[in-house]
Amino acid sequence: MIDTHSHIYEPEFNADREEVITRAKQAGVEYILLPNINASSIAPMLDLCSRHPGYCFPMLGLHPEDVKEDYKQVLADMKARLKAPDHPYIAIGEVGLDYYWDKSKAKEQEEAFRTQIEWAIEYRLPLMIHSRSAHRQLVTAISEYKGEALSGVFHCFGGSKEVAQELLQFPNFMLGIGGVVTYKNSRLAETLTSVPLERIVLETDAPYLSPVPYRGKRNESAYITETLHKIAYIYNVSERQAEDITNNNAKRIFPCLNSH
């Protein structure tokens, strides 16, 4: 299994981070991919990757909820990191649009998102996209670059069949499926009946969105086994088949994993 989206560098894991990594390996997690959040999360993320080379992989991006007054300077500093010829980043993320709590920075979020899409094109890196309460604006933004060789993951997908089909029109993107698919009140399992297994990747979004039976507790990469179990059930395949296919999907989006 590959956890394509985990924030185990965050403070929630300060007390037992190494144990979390050990449990992930014991559960069969092959790689953990780490999307960045803001300027202050880069150092702890890189530190974790340096302690687990070939297992933890960093991304670089500014999360839409962290687009603040100084976002242009933050983006400039991040761009400088990408210019380094030996930079370690495997993707641009976590980037996107989030109008759930606050739309006051909608214009700035869209500008930051477009800037980071252009980084993905320039540096030939996939995107890790966060979208909440902004589907129409998201599709509009990505569609502007339809002629470009964009790829990536629509993280934490939880939309309807119609939304899924609209996102799947972008051929080199996967839907990121996490713990929400295990929730009784979620309609995600029903939505996935219209999505080919070849278009999804597994994720945890740790420490958030723990799957059943861990719901309400801190999420961690080892819990991805619960999501795999549910995916195998939905698609009526063995867990081994579900694992192989979603692993291959992840390696298609993140080709650097093929060399590890």
C-alpha positions in Angstrom: 0.0 0.0 0.0 1.1 3.6 -0.7 -0.2 6.4 1.6 -0.3 9.2 -1.0 -1.3 11.9 1.5 -0.2 12.0 5.1 0.9 14.8 7.5 2.7 12.8 10.1 5.3 15.5 10.4 2.7 17.6 12.2 2.9 18.3 16.0 0.2 15.7 16.7 2.8 13.0 16.2 5.7 14.6 18.2 5.4 12.1 21.0 5.4 8.9 18.9 6.4 9.7 15.3 8.9 6.8 15.0 6.4 4.3 16.4 3.9 5.6 13.8 6.4 4.9 11.0 7.1 1.4 12.5 3.4 0.6 12.6 2.9 1.8 9.0 5.7 -0.6 7.8 4.3 -3.4 9.9 0.9 -2.8 8.3 2.4 -3.1 4.8 2.7 0.6 3.8 5.4 0.8 1.2 5.7 4.6 1.0 4.3 7.6 2.7 3.9 10.8 0.7 3.9 14.1 2.6 2.1 17.2 1.2 3.3 20.5 2.6 1.0 23.0 4.2 2.7 26.3 4.7 6.1 27.9 5.2 6.6 26.6 8.8 5.8 23.0 7.9 8.6 22.6 5.4 11.4 22.0 8.0 9.7 19.3 10.0 8.6 17.6 6.8 12.1 17.6 5.3 13.5 16.4 8.7 11.2 13.4 8.6 12.1 12.6 5.0 15.8 12.8 5.8 15.4 10.3 8.7 13.4 8.0 6.4 15.0 8.3 2.9 13.3 6.2 0.3 10.2 5.8 2.5 8.9 9.3 3.2 8.7 11.8 0.3 8.0 15.5 0.5 5.9 17.8 -1.6 6.0 21.6 -1.8 3.0 23.9 -1.9 0.9 26.4 0.0 -2.4 25.0 1.3 -5.4 27.2 0.3 -6.4 27.8 3.9 -2.9 29.1 4.6 -3.1 31.8 1.8 -2.7 34.8 4.1 -1.6 38.4 3.6 2.0 37.4 2.9 1.2 34.6 0.4 3.1 36.2 -2.4 6.3 36.2 -0.4 5.7 32.6 0.8 5.2 31.5 -2.8 8.4 33.3 -3.8 10.4 31.5 -1.1 8.9 28.2 -2.2 9.7 28.9 -5.8 13.3 29.5 -4.8 13.4 26.0 -3.3 12.1 24.5 -6.5 14.9 26.2 -8.5 17.5 24.2 -6.7 18.6 21.5 -9.2 18.7 18.8 -6.5 15.5 19.7 -4.7 13.7 16.7 -3.1 10.1 17.5 -3.9 8.1 14.9 -5.8 5.0 17.0 -6.3 3.4 20.5 -5.9 1.0 20.2 -3.0 -1.1 20.6 -1.1 -2.6 23.3 -3.2 -6.1 24.2 -4.4 -9.2 26.1 -3.3 -11.2 26.0 0.0 -14.2 28.3 0.4 -15.8 26.2 3.2 -15.2 28.5 6.1 -14.2 31.7 4.5 -14.5 33.2 1.0 -12.8 36.5 1.8 -9.5 35.3 0.3 -11.1 33.7 -2.8 -9.3 35.9 -5.3 -5.9 35.3 -3.5 -6.5 31.6 -3.3 -7.2 31.4 -7.0 -4.1 33.4 -7.9 -2.0 31.2 -5.6 -3.5 28.1 -7.1 -2.8 29.2 -10.7 0.8 30.1 -9.8 1.3 26.6 -8.4 -0.3 24.9 -11.4 2.3 26.8 -13.4 5.1 25.4 -11.2 3.8 21.9 -11.9 4.0 22.6 -15.6 7.4 24.2 -15.4 9.0 21.6 -13.2 7.1 18.6 -14.6 5.7 17.6 -11.3 2.2 16.3 -10.4 -0.3 18.3 -8.3 -1.8 17.3 -5.0 -5.1 19.2 -5.1 -7.3 20.1 -2.2 -10.8 21.3 -3.0 -13.7 22.1 -0.7 -16.8 24.0 -1.5 -15.1 25.2 -4.7 -15.6 22.6 -7.3 -16.8 24.9 -10.1 -13.9 27.3 -9.6 -11.5 24.4 -9.4 -12.6 22.9 -12.7 -12.5 26.3 -14.4 -8.9 26.9 -13.1 -7.6 23.5 -14.3 -9.4 23.7 -17.6 -7.4 26.8 -18.5 -4.3 24.6 -18.7 -5.9 21.7 -20.5 -3.4 21.7 -23.3 -0.6 21.2 -20.7 0.8 17.9 -19.5 -0.8 18.2 -16.0 -1.2 15.2 -13.7 -2.0 14.7 -10.1 -4.5 13.7 -7.4 -7.8 15.2 -6.4 -7.2 14.6 -2.7 -9.9 13.6 -0.3 -12.5 13.1 -3.0 -16.0 12.8 -1.6 -18.3 14.1 -4.3 -21.2 12.8 -6.3 -21.0 10.6 -9.5 -21.5 13.8 -11.5 -18.5 15.5 -9.8 -16.4 12.4 -10.2 -17.1 12.2 -13.9 -16.2 15.9 -14.3 -12.9 15.4 -12.5 -12.1 12.2 -14.5 -12.2 14.2 -17.7 -8.7 15.3 -16.8 -7.0 12.1 -18.0 -3.8 12.1 -15.9 -5.5 12.6 -12.5 -6.5 10.2 -9.8 -9.1 10.5 -7.1 -7.6 10.2 -3.6 -9.8 8.0 -1.4 -9.4 7.9 2.4 -11.2 7.0 5.5 -14.4 8.7 4.6 -15.3 5.8 2.3 -15.7 3.7 5.5 -18.3 6.0 7.1 -21.8 4.7 7.3 -23.3 8.1 6.4 -21.0 8.5 3.4 -22.3 8.0 -0.1 -18.8 7.7 -1.5 -19.0 3.9 -1.9 -22.0 4.4 -4.2 -20.2 7.1 -6.2 -17.2 4.8 -6.7 -19.3 2.3 -8.6 -19.0 4.7 -11.5 -15.3 5.2 -11.1 -12.8 2.7 -12.5 -10.4 1.2 -9.9 -7.6 2.3 -12.2 -8.4 6.0 -11.4 -8.1 6.0 -7.6 -5.2 6.1 -5.1 -5.3 5.4 -1.4 -4.6 8.1 1.3 -5.1 8.7 5.0 -4.8 12.5 5.4 -3.3 11.7 8.8 -3.9 13.0 11.5 -7.4 13.7 10.1 -10.4 11.6 8.8 -9.6 8.3 10.5 -11.5 5.4 9.0 -13.9 3.1 11.0 -13.1 1.7 13.5 -10.7 4.5 14.5 -13.1 7.3 13.7 -12.7 10.2 16.2 -9.2 9.2 17.0 -5.9 10.5 15.5 -5.4 9.0 12.1 -2.1 7.4 11.0 -0.7 5.7 7.9 -1.2 2.2 9.3 -4.9 2.7 9.2 -4.9 2.7 5.4 -5.6 -1.0 5.7 -9.2 -0.2 6.6 -9.6 1.9 3.4 -8.0 -0.9 1.3 -10.4 -3.4 2.8 -13.4 -1.2 1.9 -12.1 -0.6 -1.6 -11.7 -4.3 -2.3 -15.3 -4.8 -1.1 -16.7 -2.1 -3.3 -14.9 -3.3 -6.4 -15.4 -7.0 -5.6 -11.7 -7.8 -5.9 -9.2 -9.3 -3.5 -7.3 -7.0 -1.2 -4.2 -8.0 -3.1 -5.7 -7.0 -6.4 -6.9 -3.7 -4.9 -3.5 -3.0 -3.5 -1.6 -3.8 -6.7 -3.9 -1.6 -8.8 -3.9 1.4 -6.5 -0.1 1.0 -6.0 0.4 1.1 -9.8 -1.9 4.1 -10.0 0.2 6.0 -7.5 3.4 5.1 -9.2 2.0 6.4 -12.5 1.3 9.8 -10.9 4.5 9.8 -8.9 7.0 8.0 -11.2 9.9 8.7 -8.8 8.5 5.8 -6.7 9.4 3.4 -9.4 13.1 3.9 -8.7 12.9 3.0 -5.0 
